[in-house]
Amino acid sequence: MKAYTLHRLLQSSGFDSRRRIRKGIADGDFSVNGKVITDPNFPVDPEDDIRFQGSRLKLNVESRVYFLLNKPRGVVSTLADPGGRATIKDLIKGIRERVYPVGRLDFHSEGLILLTNDGDLMKKVITPANKVPKQYLVKIRGILSDQDRERLLVKGIHMEGLRIKPLEITPVRRTAKGHSWLTLTITEGRKHVVRKLLRFSGHPVERLRRLSIGNLRLQGIPPGHWREATAQEMDAFIKGLTSGKFPGSADRSPK
C-alpha cells in the first residue's frame, strides 16, 4: 500500500502551494509512471516516476516528527505573537524541523502540547468527531459538590450551539485555604472549554495544566522543556485515533 496521495506528496515536498498543486493536477500537468493523473488522491510513493509537464521531479519529503512540550504559564502557544509575548518558538530552538502545535493552551495555562510536521495527524487530532481525550489537572476556587459534578457529567453546558460534557471528573485533594484540585477529562478542543465548564459550576479555575492527549503524557518533562515522542507512543496514538481507544492514563498528582 502506497504511503502518499499525489497531492499530499507534492505538498509535503514543498513543490508549490496547495491551490496551485490541485489546479495542476486537474489540468493534467502531472504524470505518474507514464500515466497522466488528474485525481489528487491517486496513491504514489516518492520513488515513483512523477513528472510535471514532462520533466521528472526529485521530491524530498521531510520525515515526520513528533515532540512533546511542557508549556509554562505566561507563554503563548503559537509560533509568533503580534504583542511581542514569549511564544513556544522560544522554547523549541533545538528542533531542526519546522513543526506546529496541535491545538493550543491559553496564555495562563500550562502543560502538554504536541508538536509535529504531520499535517494529516494534526487534522485528525483536532477533528471533533475523533474524540481525542485530553486530561487536565485543575485547581478551582472552593469545593466542587457531588451535585455540581454530576450535573457537569450528565448535562454539561451549551457552547457554540453544542452540549459539552466532560468524560470524567475526579477529586484529587483540598488545599489549606478551602480550594481544591481535580482532574477533568474531555474530548472537546474549543477555546477555554475547561475554564467555562468550571466557571458555569461556580468554581473559577485558578491553575490549569494539561496532563495528557490520548496516551501521550506530560509526566517527566520539566516546564519549558520538550522531548521527542517515542515510536511506541506514536504507534499507540495513531492506533487510538483509528479505534477511539487510547491506552494509559496521566499522572494526577499536583505539583
C-alpha atoms as an extended CHARMM CRD file, in Angstrom:
* protein
*
       255  EXT
         1         1  MET       CA              0.0000000000        0.0000000000        0.0000000000  PROA      1               0.0000000000
         2         2  LYS       CA              1.4400000000        3.3570000000       -1.0420000000  PROA      2               0.0000000000
         3         3  ALA       CA              2.0500000000        5.8950000000        1.6960000000  PROA      3               0.0000000000
         4         4  TYR       CA              1.0020000000        9.1200000000       -0.0420000000  PROA      4               0.0000000000
         5         5  THR       CA             -1.5630000000       10.6160000000       -2.3500000000  PROA      5               0.0000000000
         6         6  LEU       CA             -0.1940000000       12.6370000000       -5.2680000000  PROA      6               0.0000000000
         7         7  HSD       CA             -1.4310000000       15.9100000000       -3.8140000000  PROA      7               0.0000000000
         8         8  ARG       CA             -0.0290000000       15.2290000000       -0.3220000000  PROA      8               0.0000000000
         9         9  LEU       CA              3.3420000000       14.0990000000       -1.6220000000  PROA      9               0.0000000000
        10        10  LEU       CA              3.7270000000       17.2300000000       -3.7470000000  PROA      10              0.0000000000
        11        11  GLN       CA              2.6490000000       19.4540000000       -0.8700000000  PROA      11              0.0000000000
        12        12  SER       CA              4.8730000000       17.6890000000        1.6890000000  PROA      12              0.0000000000
        13        13  SER       CA              7.8840000000       18.1160000000       -0.5660000000  PROA      13              0.0000000000
        14        14  GLY       CA              7.2510000000       21.8600000000       -0.9370000000  PROA      14              0.0000000000
        15        15  PHE       CA              6.6240000000       21.6710000000       -4.6820000000  PROA      15              0.0000000000
        16        16  ASP       CA              4.0710000000       24.5140000000       -4.6740000000  PROA      16              0.0000000000
        17        17  SER       CA              1.0410000000       25.8390000000       -2.8280000000  PROA      17              0.0000000000
        18        18  ARG       CA             -1.9220000000       23.5700000000       -2.2000000000  PROA      18              0.0000000000
        19        19  ARG       CA             -4.1310000000       25.5490000000       -4.5810000000  PROA      19              0.0000000000
        20        20  ARG       CA             -1.6270000000       25.5060000000       -7.4440000000  PROA      20              0.0000000000
        21        21  ILE       CA             -0.9200000000       21.8040000000       -6.9850000000  PROA      21              0.0000000000
        22        22  ARG       CA             -4.6210000000       20.9730000000       -7.1700000000  PROA      22              0.0000000000
        23        23  LYS       CA             -5.0240000000       23.1160000000      -10.2700000000  PROA      23              0.0000000000
        24        24  GLY       CA             -2.0150000000       21.4970000000      -11.9400000000  PROA      24              0.0000000000
        25        25  ILE       CA             -3.3500000000       18.0130000000      -11.2460000000  PROA      25              0.0000000000
        26        26  ALA       CA             -6.8040000000       18.9500000000      -12.5650000000  PROA      26              0.0000000000
        27        27  ASP       CA             -5.1750000000       20.4050000000      -15.7120000000  PROA      27              0.0000000000
        28        28  GLY       CA             -3.3010000000       17.1480000000      -16.3850000000  PROA      28              0.0000000000
        29        29  ASP       CA              0.1710000000       18.6150000000      -15.7790000000  PROA      29              0.0000000000
        30        30  PHE       CA              1.3560000000       15.5990000000      -13.7400000000  PROA      30              0.0000000000
        31        31  SER       CA              2.0780000000       12.0340000000      -14.7430000000  PROA      31              0.0000000000
        32        32  VAL       CA              2.9610000000        9.0200000000      -12.6000000000  PROA      32              0.0000000000
        33        33  ASN       CA              4.9380000000        6.1860000000      -14.1380000000  PROA      33              0.0000000000
        34        34  GLY       CA              3.9890000000        7.3620000000      -17.6270000000  PROA      34              0.0000000000
        35        35  LYS       CA              0.2690000000        7.8960000000      -16.9490000000  PROA      35              0.0000000000
        36        36  VAL       CA             -1.3330000000       11.3500000000      -16.7280000000  PROA      36              0.0000000000
        37        37  ILE       CA             -3.0870000000       11.6950000000      -13.3600000000  PROA      37              0.0000000000
        38        38  THR       CA             -5.9530000000       14.1150000000      -12.7010000000  PROA      38              0.0000000000
        39        39  ASP       CA             -7.0090000000       12.6280000000       -9.3450000000  PROA      39              0.0000000000
        40        40  PRO       CA             -5.2800000000       14.4270000000       -6.4120000000  PROA      40              0.0000000000
        41        41  ASN       CA             -5.8470000000       11.3380000000       -4.2350000000  PROA      41              0.0000000000
        42        42  PHE       CA             -4.0520000000        8.9570000000       -6.5920000000  PROA      42              0.0000000000
        43        43  PRO       CA             -1.7280000000        6.7570000000       -4.4280000000  PROA      43              0.0000000000
        44        44  VAL       CA              2.0030000000        7.2790000000       -5.0130000000  PROA      44              0.0000000000
        45        45  ASP       CA              5.4430000000        6.7300000000       -3.4770000000  PROA      45              0.0000000000
        46        46  PRO       CA              8.3810000000        9.1690000000       -3.6050000000  PROA      46              0.0000000000
        47        47  GLU       CA             10.2400000000        6.5330000000       -5.6750000000  PROA      47              0.0000000000
        48        48  ASP       CA              7.6430000000        6.6470000000       -8.4760000000  PROA      48              0.0000000000
        49        49  ASP       CA              8.4520000000        8.3780000000      -11.7650000000  PROA      49              0.0000000000
        50        50  ILE       CA              6.4980000000       11.5890000000      -11.1610000000  PROA      50              0.0000000000
        51        51  ARG       CA              6.7050000000       14.2700000000      -13.8210000000  PROA      51              0.0000000000
        52        52  PHE       CA              5.4490000000       17.8270000000      -14.1750000000  PROA      52              0.0000000000
        53        53  GLN       CA              4.8290000000       18.8790000000      -17.7770000000  PROA      53              0.0000000000
        54        54  GLY       CA              7.1720000000       16.1020000000      -18.8940000000  PROA      54              0.0000000000
        55        55  SER       CA             10.0840000000       16.8560000000      -16.5290000000  PROA      55              0.0000000000
        56        56  ARG       CA             10.8250000000       14.3160000000      -13.8170000000  PROA      56              0.0000000000
        57        57  LEU       CA             10.6120000000       15.6590000000      -10.2790000000  PROA      57              0.0000000000
        58        58  LYS       CA             13.0190000000       14.9600000000       -7.4280000000  PROA      58              0.0000000000
        59        59  LEU       CA             10.7850000000       15.1030000000       -4.4010000000  PROA      59              0.0000000000
        60        60  ASN       CA             12.4500000000       15.3220000000       -1.0000000000  PROA      60              0.0000000000
        61        61  VAL       CA              9.8360000000       14.5440000000        1.6240000000  PROA      61              0.0000000000
        62        62  GLU       CA             10.5810000000       15.7340000000        5.1390000000  PROA      62              0.0000000000
        63        63  SER       CA             10.4490000000       12.9630000000        7.7160000000  PROA      63              0.0000000000
        64        64  ARG       CA              7.5020000000       13.1300000000       10.0710000000  PROA      64              0.0000000000
        65        65  VAL       CA              8.4930000000       14.1150000000       13.5820000000  PROA      65              0.0000000000
        66        66  TYR       CA              6.5890000000       14.3570000000       16.8660000000  PROA      66              0.0000000000
        67        67  PHE       CA              7.5960000000       16.2420000000       20.0040000000  PROA      67              0.0000000000
        68        68  LEU       CA              6.0170000000       16.6750000000       23.4310000000  PROA      68              0.0000000000
        69        69  LEU       CA              6.4060000000       20.1180000000       25.0270000000  PROA      69              0.0000000000
        70        70  ASN       CA              5.6110000000       21.2190000000       28.5750000000  PROA      70              0.0000000000
        71        71  LYS       CA              4.3700000000       24.7730000000       28.0410000000  PROA      71              0.0000000000
        72        72  PRO       CA              4.8060000000       27.0310000000       31.0870000000  PROA      72              0.0000000000
        73        73  ARG       CA              2.3040000000       29.6810000000       32.1180000000  PROA      73              0.0000000000
        74        74  GLY       CA              2.9340000000       33.0840000000       30.5610000000  PROA      74              0.0000000000
        75        75  VAL       CA              3.8910000000       31.6800000000       27.1440000000  PROA      75              0.0000000000
        76        76  VAL       CA              1.7390000000       31.8940000000       24.0040000000  PROA      76              0.0000000000
        77        77  SER       CA              1.1750000000       28.5040000000       22.3470000000  PROA      77              0.0000000000
        78        78  THR       CA              1.7970000000       29.8390000000       18.8410000000  PROA      78              0.0000000000
        79        79  LEU       CA              4.9870000000       30.3790000000       16.8500000000  PROA      79              0.0000000000
        80        80  ALA       CA              4.5780000000       34.1770000000       16.7420000000  PROA      80              0.0000000000
        81        81  ASP       CA              2.7570000000       36.8200000000       18.7520000000  PROA      81              0.0000000000
        82        82  PRO       CA              1.8980000000       40.3220000000       17.4670000000  PROA      82              0.0000000000
        83        83  GLY       CA              2.0840000000       41.6310000000       21.0360000000  PROA      83              0.0000000000
        84        84  GLY       CA              5.6750000000       40.5280000000       21.4620000000  PROA      84              0.0000000000
        85        85  ARG       CA              4.9870000000       37.9970000000       24.2150000000  PROA      85              0.0000000000
        86        86  ALA       CA              7.0960000000       34.8830000000       24.6450000000  PROA      86              0.0000000000
        87        87  THR       CA              5.9410000000       32.0240000000       22.4090000000  PROA      87              0.0000000000
        88        88  ILE       CA              6.6160000000       28.3040000000       22.2410000000  PROA      88              0.0000000000
        89        89  LYS       CA              9.0150000000       29.0570000000       19.3750000000  PROA      89              0.0000000000
        90        90  ASP       CA             11.3910000000       30.4440000000       22.0140000000  PROA      90              0.0000000000
        91        91  LEU       CA             11.3370000000       27.0450000000       23.7370000000  PROA      91              0.0000000000
        92        92  ILE       CA             11.9170000000       24.7530000000       20.7430000000  PROA      92              0.0000000000
        93        93  LYS       CA             15.0080000000       26.2550000000       19.1130000000  PROA      93              0.0000000000
        94        94  GLY       CA             16.7110000000       22.8770000000       19.3350000000  PROA      94              0.0000000000
        95        95  ILE       CA             14.1550000000       21.3000000000       16.9890000000  PROA      95              0.0000000000
        96        96  ARG       CA             15.5370000000       21.4740000000       13.4570000000  PROA      96              0.0000000000
        97        97  GLU       CA             12.3330000000       20.6080000000       11.6370000000  PROA      97              0.0000000000
        98        98  ARG       CA              9.5690000000       23.1480000000       11.1480000000  PROA      98              0.0000000000
        99        99  VAL       CA              6.8370000000       21.9360000000       13.4920000000  PROA      99              0.0000000000
       100       100  TYR       CA              3.4680000000       23.2920000000       14.5260000000  PROA      100             0.0000000000
       101       101  PRO       CA              1.3780000000       22.9180000000       17.6970000000  PROA      101             0.0000000000
       102       102  VAL       CA             -1.5980000000       20.5680000000       17.5420000000  PROA      102             0.0000000000
       103       103  GLY       CA             -4.2450000000       22.6520000000       19.2830000000  PROA      103             0.0000000000
       104       104  ARG       CA             -3.4690000000       25.3220000000       21.8540000000  PROA      104             0.0000000000
       105       105  LEU       CA             -3.3070000000       26.1730000000       25.5280000000  PROA      105             0.0000000000
       106       106  ASP       CA             -4.1570000000       29.6970000000       26.5740000000  PROA      106             0.0000000000
       107       107  PHE       CA             -1.5610000000       32.1450000000       27.9110000000  PROA      107             0.0000000000
       108       108  HSD       CA             -2.2960000000       31.3810000000       31.5720000000  PROA      108             0.0000000000
       109       109  SER       CA             -2.4950000000       27.5920000000       31.1740000000  PROA      109             0.0000000000
       110       110  GLU       CA              0.3630000000       25.1300000000       31.1620000000  PROA      110             0.0000000000
       111       111  GLY       CA              1.1530000000       21.5750000000       30.2430000000  PROA      111             0.0000000000
       112       112  LEU       CA              1.3330000000       19.2140000000       27.3090000000  PROA      112             0.0000000000
       113       113  ILE       CA              1.4170000000       20.3880000000       23.6920000000  PROA      113             0.0000000000
       114       114  LEU       CA              2.0350000000       18.0200000000       20.7820000000  PROA      114             0.0000000000
       115       115  LEU       CA              4.2620000000       19.4750000000       18.0470000000  PROA      115             0.0000000000
       116       116  THR       CA              4.5870000000       17.9290000000       14.5990000000  PROA      116             0.0000000000
       117       117  ASN       CA              5.0280000000       18.4910000000       10.8710000000  PROA      117             0.0000000000
       118       118  ASP       CA              2.4670000000       15.7510000000       10.1340000000  PROA      118             0.0000000000
       119       119  GLY       CA             -0.4770000000       17.6850000000        8.7270000000  PROA      119             0.0000000000
       120       120  ASP       CA             -2.6970000000       14.6330000000        8.3840000000  PROA      120             0.0000000000
       121       121  LEU       CA             -2.2840000000       13.7060000000       12.0390000000  PROA      121             0.0000000000
       122       122  MET       CA             -2.8970000000       17.3200000000       13.1190000000  PROA      122             0.0000000000
       123       123  LYS       CA             -6.1860000000       17.3410000000       11.2590000000  PROA      123             0.0000000000
       124       124  LYS       CA             -7.3060000000       14.0540000000       12.8210000000  PROA      124             0.0000000000
       125       125  VAL       CA             -6.4820000000       15.2020000000       16.3590000000  PROA      125             0.0000000000
       126       126  ILE       CA             -8.3840000000       18.4930000000       16.1380000000  PROA      126             0.0000000000
       127       127  THR       CA            -11.3970000000       16.9800000000       14.3220000000  PROA      127             0.0000000000
       128       128  PRO       CA            -14.1570000000       16.7800000000       16.9820000000  PROA      128             0.0000000000
       129       129  ALA       CA            -15.5590000000       13.5370000000       15.5620000000  PROA      129             0.0000000000
       130       130  ASN       CA            -12.3580000000       11.6800000000       16.5170000000  PROA      130             0.0000000000
       131       131  LYS       CA            -12.9520000000       12.4990000000       20.2120000000  PROA      131             0.0000000000
       132       132  VAL       CA             -9.3440000000       12.5000000000       21.3950000000  PROA      132             0.0000000000
       133       133  PRO       CA             -9.4250000000       12.5750000000       25.2250000000  PROA      133             0.0000000000
       134       134  LYS       CA             -7.3920000000       15.2630000000       26.9650000000  PROA      134             0.0000000000
       135       135  GLN       CA             -6.8560000000       15.1860000000       30.7130000000  PROA      135             0.0000000000
       136       136  TYR       CA             -6.2890000000       18.3040000000       32.8190000000  PROA      136             0.0000000000
       137       137  LEU       CA             -5.1980000000       18.8820000000       36.3820000000  PROA      137             0.0000000000
       138       138  VAL       CA             -7.1540000000       21.8900000000       37.6360000000  PROA      138             0.0000000000
       139       139  LYS       CA             -7.1400000000       23.9930000000       40.7900000000  PROA      139             0.0000000000
       140       140  ILE       CA            -10.5310000000       25.6040000000       41.3820000000  PROA      140             0.0000000000
       141       141  ARG       CA            -11.9300000000       28.0180000000       43.9280000000  PROA      141             0.0000000000
       142       142  GLY       CA            -13.9140000000       26.1880000000       46.5570000000  PROA      142             0.0000000000
       143       143  ILE       CA            -15.0030000000       22.5560000000       46.5260000000  PROA      143             0.0000000000
       144       144  LEU       CA            -16.9640000000       21.0350000000       43.6490000000  PROA      144             0.0000000000
       145       145  SER       CA            -20.0220000000       19.3880000000       45.1920000000  PROA      145             0.0000000000
       146       146  ASP       CA            -21.1860000000       15.9300000000       44.1600000000  PROA      146             0.0000000000
       147       147  GLN       CA            -24.3230000000       17.5720000000       42.7580000000  PROA      147             0.0000000000
       148       148  ASP       CA            -22.3260000000       20.0140000000       40.5960000000  PROA      148             0.0000000000
       149       149  ARG       CA            -20.0520000000       17.2070000000       39.4540000000  PROA      149             0.0000000000
       150       150  GLU       CA            -22.9700000000       15.0340000000       38.3690000000  PROA      150             0.0000000000
       151       151  ARG       CA            -24.6380000000       17.9780000000       36.6360000000  PROA      151             0.0000000000
       152       152  LEU       CA            -21.4920000000       18.6070000000       34.5660000000  PROA      152             0.0000000000
       153       153  LEU       CA            -21.0890000000       14.9260000000       33.7120000000  PROA      153             0.0000000000
       154       154  VAL       CA            -24.7370000000       14.3890000000       32.7830000000  PROA      154             0.0000000000
       155       155  LYS       CA            -25.9130000000       17.7500000000       31.4390000000  PROA      155             0.0000000000
       156       156  GLY       CA            -22.7450000000       19.7220000000       30.7100000000  PROA      156             0.0000000000
       157       157  ILE       CA            -23.1490000000       23.1810000000       29.2070000000  PROA      157             0.0000000000
       158       158  HSD       CA            -24.2590000000       24.5990000000       25.8730000000  PROA      158             0.0000000000
       159       159  MET       CA            -21.3350000000       26.0970000000       23.9790000000  PROA      159             0.0000000000
       160       160  GLU       CA            -21.2320000000       27.2350000000       20.3490000000  PROA      160             0.0000000000
       161       161  GLY       CA            -24.5570000000       25.5010000000       19.7150000000  PROA      161             0.0000000000
       162       162  LEU       CA            -23.4340000000       22.1470000000       21.1630000000  PROA      162             0.0000000000
       163       163  ARG       CA            -23.8120000000       20.4150000000       24.5010000000  PROA      163             0.0000000000
       164       164  ILE       CA            -20.3490000000       19.9290000000       26.0040000000  PROA      164             0.0000000000
       165       165  LYS       CA            -19.7590000000       17.3700000000       28.7750000000  PROA      165             0.0000000000
       166       166  PRO       CA            -16.5990000000       16.0430000000       30.4660000000  PROA      166             0.0000000000
       167       167  LEU       CA            -15.8760000000       12.3170000000       30.3120000000  PROA      167             0.0000000000
       168       168  GLU       CA            -14.5350000000       12.2070000000       33.8730000000  PROA      168             0.0000000000
       169       169  ILE       CA            -14.0950000000       14.4600000000       36.9100000000  PROA      169             0.0000000000
       170       170  THR       CA            -12.0670000000       13.1220000000       39.8320000000  PROA      170             0.0000000000
       171       171  PRO       CA            -11.2630000000       14.9980000000       43.0800000000  PROA      171             0.0000000000
       172       172  VAL       CA             -7.5330000000       14.9840000000       43.9250000000  PROA      172             0.0000000000
       173       173  ARG       CA             -7.1100000000       16.9640000000       47.1480000000  PROA      173             0.0000000000
       174       174  ARG       CA             -8.2360000000       20.0580000000       49.0500000000  PROA      174             0.0000000000
       175       175  THR       CA             -5.9770000000       22.9770000000       49.8990000000  PROA      175             0.0000000000
       176       176  ALA       CA             -5.4900000000       24.6000000000       53.3030000000  PROA      176             0.0000000000
       177       177  LYS       CA             -7.3520000000       27.6880000000       52.0300000000  PROA      177             0.0000000000
       178       178  GLY       CA            -10.5110000000       25.7560000000       51.1850000000  PROA      178             0.0000000000
       179       179  HSD       CA             -9.9430000000       25.3530000000       47.4670000000  PROA      179             0.0000000000
       180       180  SER       CA             -9.3430000000       22.0910000000       45.5960000000  PROA      180             0.0000000000
       181       181  TRP       CA             -7.5200000000       20.2170000000       42.8690000000  PROA      181             0.0000000000
       182       182  LEU       CA             -9.2670000000       17.8410000000       40.4990000000  PROA      182             0.0000000000
       183       183  THR       CA             -8.6600000000       16.0740000000       37.2170000000  PROA      183             0.0000000000
       184       184  LEU       CA            -11.0260000000       16.5230000000       34.3000000000  PROA      184             0.0000000000
       185       185  THR       CA            -11.0440000000       14.6060000000       31.0280000000  PROA      185             0.0000000000
       186       186  ILE       CA            -12.7520000000       15.9940000000       27.9450000000  PROA      186             0.0000000000
       187       187  THR       CA            -12.7020000000       15.3490000000       24.2030000000  PROA      187             0.0000000000
       188       188  GLU       CA            -13.6560000000       18.8750000000       23.1310000000  PROA      188             0.0000000000
       189       189  GLY       CA            -10.9890000000       21.2960000000       21.9030000000  PROA      189             0.0000000000
       190       190  ARG       CA            -12.9250000000       24.5370000000       21.9280000000  PROA      190             0.0000000000
       191       191  LYS       CA            -11.2880000000       27.6600000000       23.3210000000  PROA      191             0.0000000000
       192       192  HSD       CA            -11.3620000000       27.9210000000       27.1380000000  PROA      192             0.0000000000
       193       193  VAL       CA            -13.7580000000       24.9590000000       27.3350000000  PROA      193             0.0000000000
       194       194  VAL       CA            -12.4410000000       23.6600000000       30.6810000000  PROA      194             0.0000000000
       195       195  ARG       CA            -12.4750000000       27.1140000000       32.2480000000  PROA      195             0.0000000000
       196       196  LYS       CA            -16.0230000000       27.7360000000       31.0110000000  PROA      196             0.0000000000
       197       197  LEU       CA            -17.2780000000       24.3780000000       32.2910000000  PROA      197             0.0000000000
       198       198  LEU       CA            -15.9900000000       25.0140000000       35.7970000000  PROA      198             0.0000000000
       199       199  ARG       CA            -16.9830000000       28.6730000000       35.8830000000  PROA      199             0.0000000000
       200       200  PHE       CA            -20.5050000000       27.5210000000       34.9970000000  PROA      200             0.0000000000
       201       201  SER       CA            -20.4530000000       25.3360000000       38.1190000000  PROA      201             0.0000000000
       202       202  GLY       CA            -19.4750000000       28.3320000000       40.2510000000  PROA      202             0.0000000000
       203       203  HSD       CA            -15.8290000000       27.3600000000       40.6840000000  PROA      203             0.0000000000
       204       204  PRO       CA            -13.4880000000       29.5220000000       38.5620000000  PROA      204             0.0000000000
       205       205  VAL       CA            -10.1610000000       27.9630000000       37.5890000000  PROA      205             0.0000000000
       206       206  GLU       CA             -7.0050000000       29.2180000000       39.3110000000  PROA      206             0.0000000000
       207       207  ARG       CA             -4.4890000000       26.8100000000       37.7490000000  PROA      207             0.0000000000
       208       208  LEU       CA             -4.8230000000       24.5780000000       34.7080000000  PROA      208             0.0000000000
       209       209  ARG       CA             -2.3150000000       22.0230000000       33.4770000000  PROA      209             0.0000000000
       210       210  ARG       CA             -2.8780000000       19.6070000000       30.5880000000  PROA      210             0.0000000000
       211       211  LEU       CA             -1.5740000000       16.1920000000       31.5950000000  PROA      211             0.0000000000
       212       212  SER       CA             -2.2600000000       14.0960000000       28.5300000000  PROA      212             0.0000000000
       213       213  ILE       CA             -3.5120000000       13.9410000000       24.9560000000  PROA      213             0.0000000000
       214       214  GLY       CA             -4.7270000000       10.4220000000       24.2770000000  PROA      214             0.0000000000
       215       215  ASN       CA             -1.9240000000        8.1840000000       25.5690000000  PROA      215             0.0000000000
       216       216  LEU       CA              0.7280000000       10.9280000000       25.2480000000  PROA      216             0.0000000000
       217       217  ARG       CA              1.7290000000       12.0860000000       28.7270000000  PROA      217             0.0000000000
       218       218  LEU       CA              3.3310000000       15.1540000000       30.2680000000  PROA      218             0.0000000000
       219       219  GLN       CA              4.9650000000       13.2070000000       33.0740000000  PROA      219             0.0000000000
       220       220  GLY       CA              8.7510000000       13.6140000000       33.2960000000  PROA      220             0.0000000000
       221       221  ILE       CA              9.0270000000       16.7330000000       31.0980000000  PROA      221             0.0000000000
       222       222  PRO       CA             10.0620000000       19.8540000000       33.0910000000  PROA      222             0.0000000000
       223       223  PRO       CA              8.2670000000       23.1680000000       32.3350000000  PROA      223             0.0000000000
       224       224  GLY       CA              9.7540000000       24.8420000000       29.2670000000  PROA      224             0.0000000000
       225       225  HSD       CA             11.3500000000       21.6210000000       28.0070000000  PROA      225             0.0000000000
       226       226  TRP       CA             10.4720000000       19.0850000000       25.3370000000  PROA      226             0.0000000000
       227       227  ARG       CA             11.3270000000       15.5840000000       24.2270000000  PROA      227             0.0000000000
       228       228  GLU       CA             10.7400000000       13.5710000000       21.0960000000  PROA      228             0.0000000000
       229       229  ALA       CA              7.8200000000       11.1610000000       21.3100000000  PROA      229             0.0000000000
       230       230  THR       CA              8.8930000000        7.5400000000       21.0160000000  PROA      230             0.0000000000
       231       231  ALA       CA              7.8760000000        5.3330000000       18.1130000000  PROA      231             0.0000000000
       232       232  GLN       CA              5.9030000000        3.1580000000       20.5500000000  PROA      232             0.0000000000
       233       233  GLU       CA              3.9810000000        6.1810000000       21.8620000000  PROA      233             0.0000000000
       234       234  MET       CA              3.0980000000        7.3780000000       18.3870000000  PROA      234             0.0000000000
       235       235  ASP       CA              2.1390000000        3.8940000000       17.1680000000  PROA      235             0.0000000000
       236       236  ALA       CA             -0.2810000000        3.6270000000       20.1020000000  PROA      236             0.0000000000
       237       237  PHE       CA             -1.5500000000        7.1630000000       19.4990000000  PROA      237             0.0000000000
       238       238  ILE       CA             -2.2480000000        6.5540000000       15.8180000000  PROA      238             0.0000000000
       239       239  LYS       CA             -3.9970000000        3.2680000000       16.6570000000  PROA      239             0.0000000000
       240       240  GLY       CA             -6.0550000000        5.1790000000       19.2140000000  PROA      240             0.0000000000
       241       241  LEU       CA             -7.1200000000        7.6970000000       16.5810000000  PROA      241             0.0000000000
       242       242  THR       CA             -8.3900000000        4.8080000000       14.4820000000  PROA      242             0.0000000000
       243       243  SER       CA            -10.0240000000        2.7490000000       17.2220000000  PROA      243             0.0000000000
       244       244  GLY       CA            -11.0710000000        5.5200000000       19.6190000000  PROA      244             0.0000000000
       245       245  LYS       CA             -9.2800000000        3.7040000000       22.4700000000  PROA      245             0.0000000000
       246       246  PHE       CA             -6.0990000000        5.2000000000       23.9470000000  PROA      246             0.0000000000
       247       247  PRO       CA             -4.0100000000        3.1560000000       26.3920000000  PROA      247             0.0000000000
       248       248  GLY       CA             -2.5940000000        4.5980000000       29.6190000000  PROA      248             0.0000000000
       249       249  SER       CA             -3.5910000000        7.4900000000       31.8550000000  PROA      249             0.0000000000
       250       250  ALA       CA             -1.8930000000       10.6250000000       33.1270000000  PROA      250             0.0000000000
       251       251  ASP       CA             -0.2000000000       11.2730000000       36.4420000000  PROA      251             0.0000000000
       252       252  ARG       CA             -2.7720000000       13.0070000000       38.6590000000  PROA      252             0.0000000000
       253       253  SER       CA             -0.5520000000       14.4110000000       41.4020000000  PROA      253             0.0000000000
       254       254  PRO       CA             -0.4840000000       18.2260000000       41.7480000000  PROA      254             0.0000000000
       255       255  LYS       CA              2.9980000000       19.7710000000       41.8510000000  PROA      255             0.0000000000
